[in-house]
Amino acid sequence: MIRIWLWPVVIALLSILGLVAGLVSEGLGDWLSWAALVVPVVIGCHGLARGRAAKQSPNAAMARPANRG
């Protein structure tokens, strides 16, 4: 069960950290805010790009073995 929720919880905590740092701090906190809030955006763009690449490739489902672990 923890394997399912580990990364969504990490992403949520990074987002909360970034939002709070952006609201209450100056200088280094602004940089921390940008760094923490860029991570979910990069992960989302990466997933979107992988999904589009899989749709465009007709043999993508057969090329990658299913991860059943």
Sequence and secondary structure as in RCSB ss.txt:
>XXXX:A:sequence
MIRIWLWPVVIALLSILGLVAGLVSEGLGDWLSWAALVVPVVIGCHGLARGRAAKQSPNAAMARPANRG
>XXXX:A:secstr
 HHHHHHHHHHHHHHHHHHHHHHH  THHHHHHHHHHHHHHHHHHHHHHHHHHHHH TTHHHHS     
